């Protein structure tokens, strides 16, 4: 997937003016937020689990090399094959080489943001191999030629009417007069189409929510069962994972799983949580003949030991974007790459560079809701500020912004002049606002007043009140 994060402002503008998208985005606030709140409230130890999960991942990241080595040893002993890849190109080549050796003609895929990151579908298609997305949301957007707009609900930007139109356009071998008015009918039709794809597939590719060092296992969490069919029916199961998916033990992953579904979909637990440890063994009734795990770095090791290490705790629940007012307004495609929302605003610059994605950390109100709901307590606003600093230091910030900050810095280092200037400005703005107390337009602030009024300053400043001995701000 070619990054388009440089075009964030234009993308966001188009999204705000897309009436259909705005209707679809209404489901974010109406569904995910309330369900998460109810699920968390019903679990008295929810906040304690957040602390434990944070500590587990912090410990793992501090000793990541040891746990990766232990996991590889256990995975290999179980009959698996591990492929270490530094770049997306290496990961694509590892997957393609397996598929070509097996003469694969078709590949079924479970939902995986990492396969989006390495753009595996176009690579498979170019090699004459048919990639079939089996997650319902992923299947829908594959038919539409689009990319996911959400980590756990990839087709959240699409309405039911659009899905019906896409199914009728694509599934032309089915009766034209069939009833697709109900959501259950759409699900049943997709299930009918995909069932044959599972049977025909030569290779299955899934992501991994976790890699477990203690057992050499990979874990996937789904609600549709498509991941199980994808990894058990074909000749080979390929797991696509990144180094930050590691956890030390089965007990550790069980702790984090108690947070994942509650934070993502408001469930106590997902419908399917599947452990995979090696290929089919003698006596097993099903399972793949080969089990491969492609482990990608792609810049993540460079975040270790930096101010951005905490972002590697992410378990891809999507809670941060569900609660983000910016994401709720523009959706995921505006972010221009694989990871949208607050997590994308921190992770994307680390993976493709602040020169490509420097606009994303600026797309935040800093309301703090993302950190408030993150099950792993990732300080996303703090890291967005760090990226803003790096953007400024690299002189990638627009000239007008750098000039304005320079003038403010010069003024702020001169307290007497600063108090005089801000006092004059406050009185002038109050006079312009009049009794209404709000400004409908203001020179140099058109970006704000075009969409909302600007409250005028009222009363004395905080510093003036503090200096006079007035401590109460009521």
C-alpha positions in Angstrom: 0.0 0.0 0.0 1.6 3.2 -1.2 1.5 5.9 1.6 -0.7 9.0 0.9 -0.2 10.5 4.3 1.3 13.6 2.8 -2.2 14.4 1.4 -3.8 14.2 4.8 -5.3 17.7 4.8 -6.8 17.2 1.4 -8.0 13.7 2.3 -9.6 15.1 5.4 -11.3 17.9 3.6 -12.8 15.4 1.1 -14.0 13.1 3.9 -15.7 16.0 5.7 -17.7 16.8 2.6 -18.6 13.1 1.8 -22.2 12.8 2.9 -22.3 9.0 2.5 -19.1 8.6 4.6 -20.5 10.9 7.3 -23.6 8.7 7.6 -21.5 5.6 7.8 -19.3 7.0 10.6 -22.3 7.5 12.8 -22.0 3.9 13.7 -18.6 4.4 15.4 -19.9 6.5 18.3 -23.2 4.6 18.5 -21.7 1.2 18.8 -18.1 0.7 19.9 -18.0 3.4 22.6 -21.0 2.4 24.6 -20.3 -1.3 24.3 -16.7 -0.9 25.6 -17.9 1.2 28.5 -20.4 -1.4 29.5 -18.0 -4.2 29.2 -15.3 -2.4 31.3 -17.8 -1.4 34.0 -18.9 -5.0 34.4 -15.4 -6.2 35.2 -14.3 -4.8 38.6 -10.6 -5.6 38.0 -10.5 -4.0 34.5 -8.1 -1.2 35.6 -5.9 -3.6 37.4 -5.7 -5.8 34.3 -4.6 -2.7 32.3 -1.7 -2.2 34.7 -0.7 -5.8 34.5 -0.9 -5.9 30.7 1.2 -2.7 30.4 3.8 -4.2 32.7 3.8 -7.5 30.8 4.5 -5.8 27.5 7.1 -3.4 29.0 9.0 -6.4 30.4 8.8 -8.2 27.1 10.0 -5.2 25.1 12.9 -4.7 27.5 14.0 -8.3 26.9 12.6 -8.8 23.4 15.8 -10.4 21.9 15.6 -13.2 24.5 12.0 -13.9 24.0 12.2 -13.9 20.2 15.0 -16.4 20.4 13.1 -18.6 22.9 9.9 -18.4 20.7 11.9 -19.4 17.6 13.4 -22.4 19.4 10.0 -23.6 20.5 8.3 -22.9 17.2 11.0 -24.8 15.3 10.9 -27.7 17.7 7.1 -28.0 17.0 7.8 -28.4 13.3 7.4 -24.8 12.3 9.5 -22.7 10.0 10.5 -19.1 11.0 11.4 -16.5 8.4 13.0 -13.3 9.8 12.4 -10.3 7.5 13.7 -6.8 8.0 11.7 -5.1 5.2 8.3 -5.5 3.5 10.1 -6.6 0.4 11.8 -9.5 2.3 8.4 -10.5 3.8 6.7 -10.5 0.4 9.5 -12.6 -1.1 9.3 -15.1 1.8 5.6 -15.6 1.3 5.8 -15.8 -2.5 8.6 -18.4 -2.3 6.5 -20.7 -0.2 3.5 -20.3 -2.5 5.5 -20.9 -5.6 7.2 -24.0 -4.2 3.7 -25.4 -3.5 2.4 -24.4 -6.9 -0.3 -22.4 -5.2 -3.1 -21.0 -7.4 -5.2 -19.5 -4.6 -4.6 -18.2 -1.1 -7.2 -17.5 1.5 -6.4 -14.8 4.0 -7.6 -13.9 7.5 -7.7 -10.2 8.5 -4.2 -8.9 9.0 -3.0 -5.3 9.0 0.6 -6.5 8.5 -0.3 -8.0 5.2 -1.7 -4.5 4.3 1.6 -3.1 5.5 3.7 -5.3 3.1 1.1 -5.1 0.3 1.0 -8.8 -0.2 -2.3 -9.0 -2.2 -0.9 -7.1 -5.3 2.3 -9.2 -5.1 0.3 -12.5 -5.0 -1.8 -11.3 -7.9 1.2 -10.3 -10.0 2.6 -13.8 -9.5 -0.6 -15.4 -10.8 -2.0 -16.3 -7.4 -5.5 -15.4 -6.4 -5.7 -13.8 -2.9 -9.1 -14.1 -1.3 -10.0 -12.1 1.8 -12.2 -14.2 4.1 -13.1 -11.7 6.9 -16.4 -10.3 5.9 -15.3 -6.7 6.1 -12.1 -7.4 4.2 -14.0 -9.3 1.6 -16.3 -6.4 1.1 -13.5 -3.9 0.6 -11.6 -6.3 -1.6 -14.7 -6.4 -3.9 -14.6 -2.6 -3.9 -10.9 -2.3 -4.6 -10.4 -0.4 -1.3 -8.2 -0.6 1.7 -9.3 -1.0 5.4 -10.6 2.1 7.1 -10.5 0.7 10.6 -8.2 -1.9 12.4 -11.1 -4.2 13.5 -13.9 -3.1 11.3 -12.3 -2.6 7.9 -15.6 -1.8 6.0 -17.0 0.6 8.6 -17.1 3.3 6.0 -19.5 1.4 3.8 -23.3 1.3 4.1 -25.6 -1.7 3.7 -27.0 -0.4 0.5 -23.5 -0.1 -1.0 -22.7 -3.7 0.1 -25.9 -5.0 -1.6 -25.0 -3.2 -4.8 -21.4 -4.6 -4.7 -22.7 -8.2 -4.1 -25.2 -8.0 -7.0 -22.5 -6.6 -9.3 -20.0 -9.3 -8.4 -22.0 -12.4 -7.6 -23.7 -12.5 -11.0 -24.1 -16.3 -11.0 -26.7 -16.0 -8.2 -30.4 -15.3 -8.9 -31.0 -11.6 -9.6 -34.3 -11.5 -7.7 -32.8 -12.7 -4.4 -33.6 -10.7 -1.3 -30.7 -8.9 0.2 -32.6 -6.4 2.3 -31.4 -7.8 5.6 -27.9 -7.9 6.9 -28.2 -11.6 7.7 -28.9 -12.2 4.0 -25.7 -10.4 3.0 -23.7 -12.4 5.6 -25.2 -15.7 4.3 -24.4 -14.9 0.7 -20.7 -14.0 1.6 -20.5 -17.3 3.6 -21.9 -19.2 0.6 -19.3 -17.7 -1.8 -16.3 -18.1 0.6 -17.0 -21.7 1.6 -15.8 -22.9 -1.8 -12.8 -20.6 -1.6 -11.7 -22.3 1.6 -11.9 -25.7 0.0 -10.0 -24.6 -3.2 -7.2 -22.7 -1.4 -3.6 -24.1 -1.5 -2.2 -21.8 1.2 -3.8 -19.9 4.1 -2.4 -16.7 5.5 -3.4 -15.2 8.8 -2.1 -12.5 11.1 -1.1 -13.0 14.7 -2.5 -11.2 17.7 0.2 -12.7 19.8 3.3 -14.9 19.6 4.0 -16.9 22.8 7.6 -17.5 23.7 6.8 -20.3 26.2 5.2 -22.6 23.6 6.3 -21.3 20.2 2.6 -20.6 19.4 0.8 -18.0 17.4 -2.7 -16.7 18.4 -5.5 -15.2 16.3 -8.7 -13.7 17.6 -11.8 -13.6 15.4 -15.6 -13.5 15.5 -16.3 -15.2 12.3 -14.3 -18.5 12.4 -12.8 -17.6 9.0 -9.3 -17.7 10.6 -9.7 -21.3 11.6 -10.8 -22.4 8.1 -8.0 -20.4 6.6 -5.3 -22.1 8.6 -6.6 -25.7 8.9 -7.8 -26.6 5.3 -4.9 -25.6 3.0 -1.6 -27.4 2.5 0.3 -24.7 4.3 -0.5 -22.1 7.0 1.6 -18.9 6.8 1.4 -16.6 9.8 2.3 -12.9 9.2 3.5 -11.2 12.5 5.7 -8.4 13.7 8.3 -8.5 16.5 6.1 -6.6 18.9 3.5 -9.4 19.0 5.6 -11.3 21.5 4.4 -12.2 25.0 6.3 -14.5 27.4 3.8 -17.1 28.6 0.3 -18.5 28.3 -0.7 -16.8 31.5 0.5 -13.5 30.1 -1.5 -13.8 26.9 -4.6 -14.8 28.9 -4.3 -11.6 31.0 -4.2 -9.4 27.8 -7.0 -11.4 26.1 -9.3 -10.3 29.0 -8.8 -6.7 27.8 -8.7 -7.2 24.0 -12.3 -8.0 23.2 -13.7 -5.7 25.9 -11.8 -2.8 24.4 -12.4 -3.7 20.8 -16.0 -4.8 20.5 -17.4 -4.7 24.0 -17.4 -8.5 24.3 -16.2 -10.4 27.3 -14.3 -12.6 24.8 -14.2 -13.0 21.1 -16.1 -15.9 19.5 -12.9 -17.6 18.4 -9.4 -17.5 20.0 -7.2 -20.0 18.2 -3.7 -21.2 19.2 -1.5 -22.6 16.4 1.7 -24.6 17.3 3.3 -26.2 14.3 1.8 -28.2 11.4 -0.5 -31.2 11.6 0.9 -34.0 13.7 0.4 -37.7 13.3 -3.1 -38.6 14.4 -4.4 -35.0 14.0 -7.7 -35.0 12.1 -7.0 -31.7 10.3 -4.4 -29.0 10.0 -1.8 -27.8 7.5 1.1 -29.9 6.3 3.4 -26.9 6.7 3.4 -24.1 9.3 5.4 -21.0 8.5 5.8 -17.7 10.5 7.1 -14.6 8.7 8.3 -12.2 11.3 8.6 -8.6 10.2 10.6 -5.7 11.7 10.1 -2.8 9.3 11.5 -0.2 11.6 10.1 -1.4 14.9 13.4 -2.4 16.4 14.5 1.2 15.8 11.8 2.4 18.3 13.2 0.3 21.1 14.9 2.4 23.7 13.4 5.6 22.4 10.5 7.9 23.4 8.3 5.8 21.0 8.9 2.4 22.5 5.5 2.5 24.3 3.6 2.3 21.0 4.9 -1.2 20.6 2.6 -2.3 23.4 -0.4 -1.8 21.1 -2.7 -4.9 20.7 -4.7 -3.4 17.8 -8.1 -3.2 19.6 -9.1 0.1 17.8 -10.4 1.7 21.0 -8.2 4.8 20.5 -9.7 5.6 17.1 -13.3 4.7 18.2 -13.0 7.5 20.8 -11.1 10.0 18.7 -13.1 13.0 17.6 -10.8 13.4 14.6 -11.3 9.8 13.4 -15.0 10.0 14.1 -15.1 13.0 11.7 -13.0 11.8 8.8 -12.7 8.0 9.0 -9.6 6.0 8.3 -8.8 6.5 4.7 -7.9 10.1 5.2 -4.8 9.0 7.2 -3.3 7.7 3.9 -1.8 4.5 5.1 -2.4 1.3 7.0 -3.0 2.5 10.5 -5.5 5.3 11.1 -6.5 7.2 14.2 -4.3 8.1 17.1 -2.3 4.9 16.9 -1.6 5.6 13.3 -0.6 9.2 14.1 2.2 7.7 16.3 3.1 4.5 14.5 3.0 5.6 10.9 5.8 8.3 11.2 7.9 5.7 12.9 7.5 3.2 10.1 7.5 5.4 7.0 9.2 8.6 8.3 8.1 11.9 9.7 8.7 13.5 6.3 6.0 11.3 4.9 3.6 11.3 7.8 4.4 14.4 9.7 0.8 15.8 9.3 -0.7 12.9 11.2 0.5 13.9 14.7 -1.0 17.3 14.2 -4.4 15.8 13.6 -5.3 15.7 17.3 -7.3 17.8 19.7 -5.1 16.4 22.6 -8.3 15.7 24.4 -6.6 12.6 25.8 -9.5 10.2 25.2 -7.2 7.8 23.3 -4.9 7.3 26.2 -7.8 7.2 28.6 -9.3 4.1 26.9 -6.2 2.4 25.7 -6.1 -1.1 27.4 -2.3 -1.0 27.4 -2.1 2.6 28.7 -0.1 3.9 25.8 0.6 7.6 26.2 -0.4 8.5 22.6 -0.8 12.3 23.1 2.7 12.5 24.6 4.2 10.7 21.6 2.3 12.8 19.1 3.9 15.8 20.8 7.3 14.2 20.3 6.6 13.7 16.6 5.6 17.4 16.4 8.9 18.3 17.9 10.8 16.2 15.4 8.8 17.6 12.6 9.7 21.1 13.8 13.4 20.3 14.3 13.6 18.9 10.8 12.0 22.1 9.4 9.1 20.2 7.9 6.6 22.3 9.7 5.0 25.0 7.4 6.9 28.2 7.3 4.0 30.2 8.6 3.7 27.9 11.7 7.5 28.1 12.4 7.4 31.9 12.0 4.5 32.2 14.3 6.1 30.0 17.0 9.3 31.9 16.7 7.5 35.2 17.3 5.6 33.7 20.3 8.9 32.3 21.7 10.6 35.7 21.4 7.7 37.4 23.1 7.3 34.8 25.9 11.0 35.3 26.9 10.2 38.9 27.7 7.5 38.8 30.5 6.9 42.5 30.7 6.3 42.8 27.0 4.3 39.6 26.9 1.9 40.7 29.6 1.4 44.1 27.9 0.8 42.5 24.5 -1.6 39.8 25.7 -3.5 42.3 27.9 -4.0 44.6 24.9 -5.0 41.7 22.7 -7.5 40.3 25.3 -9.2 43.7 25.7 -9.4 44.2 21.9 -10.9 40.7 21.4 -13.5 41.3 24.1 -14.4 44.7 22.6 -14.8 43.1 19.1 -17.0 40.3 20.6 -19.3 42.7 22.4 -22.1 41.3 24.5 -22.3 38.1 22.5 -18.9 37.1 23.9 -17.9 35.2 20.7 -16.2 36.1 17.5 -17.7 34.9 14.2 -14.7 35.8 12.2 -11.1 36.9 12.9 -8.1 37.8 10.7 -5.5 35.0 10.7 -7.9 32.6 12.3 -10.1 31.8 9.4 -9.4 28.1 9.7 -11.1 28.2 13.1 -14.0 30.7 12.6 -15.0 29.2 9.3 -16.5 26.3 11.2 -17.1 27.6 14.7 -17.2 30.8 16.8 -14.1 31.8 18.8 -14.8 32.6 22.5 -13.5 36.0 23.5 -11.3 36.3 26.6 -13.3 37.2 29.7 -12.1 38.8 33.0 -8.5 39.0 34.1 -5.8 36.5 33.2 -4.8 33.7 35.4 -1.5 35.3 36.2 -3.1 38.6 37.1 -5.5 36.9 39.5 -2.7 34.8 41.0 -0.6 37.8 41.5 -3.4 39.6 43.3 -3.7 36.7 45.8 -7.0 35.4 44.3 -6.6 31.6 44.6 -10.1 30.5 43.8 -10.9 30.1 40.1 -14.7 29.7 40.7 
